[in-house]
């Protein structure tokens, strides 16, 4: 969990100072966040099913998908400057 926060902090600093690697790391961070949310929603209920199977909908995915789309859209502009 701490690793994820450190990656997000590094992405934020890189985007703030307009570093070349920031958008690539932001795209990787978005994919990592989406994968972790999907794992928490669908995999963990099978592992820890003490109270039966129940799906936990995560709102982070709602923010991560547009974030990923925006980062993909600005990647070419970011790398050309």
Secondary structure, 3 states (H helix, E strand, C coil): CHHHHHHHHHHHHHHHCCCCCHHHHHHHHHHHHHHHHHHHHHHHHHHCCCCCCCCCCCCHHHHHHHHHHHHHHHHHHHHHC
